[in-house]
């Protein structure tokens, strides 16, 4: 199934918000959940210019990763340069996350969870092209030491394996 930047960004925003809420309610954290959602919406804005680079390519080696980060930064700067001056300081941190260091791990985890959900949906639809990506993404998520992420994966990700009929019978 084709995925576009809009639907992916919305999904990341919803997941980032959920991670922040879980952190706040279940773990006594003090995340700004609304800000996490907004950062999720903007996390891949640079792809308007750069397009999407597959994760295995982007992180294949340090030189490629560094080069791509430079391209992402240049694309973000280009987007910001198109704004009126009085809006630049508002949108720049949304594209870079530079004022929200505490929320960056949530956004990164939400992005990985979105990728995992995509892999699950593709596998369920009979597309085996995502099996390796699903395995790698699950492994990366399992390595992450973030209690709110572990909670969300344990409690909510299994529902993505269910059919619509099975979803209707779930009890808390």
Residue pairs with C-beta under 8 A, 6 or more apart in sequence:
1 121
1 122
1 125
3 118
5 44
5 47
5 48
5 52
8 44
8 114
9 40
9 41
9 42
9 43
9 44
9 45
10 41
11 114
11 117
12 40
12 41
12 43
12 44
12 107
12 110
12 111
12 114
13 36
13 37
13 38
13 39
13 40
13 41
13 110
14 37
14 40
15 40
15 109
15 110
15 113
15 114
15 152
16 36
16 37
16 39
16 40
16 103
16 106
16 107
16 109
16 110
17 33
17 34
17 36
17 37
17 40
18 152
18 156
19 31
19 36
19 106
19 109
19 110
19 146
19 148
19 149
19 152
20 29
20 31
20 32
20 33
20 36
20 37
20 103
20 106
20 148
21 31
21 33
22 148
22 151
22 152
23 29
23 31
23 106
23 147
23 148
24 30
24 31
24 33
26 148
26 151
27 147
27 148
27 151
29 148
31 102
31 103
31 106
32 100
32 103
35 100
35 103
36 103
36 106
36 107
36 110
38 94
39 94
39 97
39 100
39 103
39 107
40 107
40 110
42 91
42 94
42 95
43 97
43 107
43 111
44 52
44 111
45 76
45 79
45 94
45 95
46 71
46 72
46 73
46 75
46 76
46 79
46 95
47 75
48 75
48 79
49 75
49 78
49 79
50 71
50 72
50 75
53 68
55 115
55 133
56 133
56 136
57 64
58 64
58 65
58 68
59 65
73 96
76 92
76 95
76 96
79 91
79 95
80 88
80 91
80 92
80 95
83 91
92 98
93 99
93 100
97 103
97 104
97 107
105 146
106 146
106 148
109 141
109 144
109 146
109 149
112 137
112 140
112 141
112 144
113 141
113 149
113 152
113 153
113 157
115 133
115 137
116 134
116 137
116 138
116 141
116 157
117 157
117 160
118 130
119 130
119 131
119 133
119 134
119 137
120 134
120 157
120 160
120 161
121 160
122 129
122 130
123 130
123 131
123 134
124 161
141 149
141 153
144 150
159 167
159 170
162 170
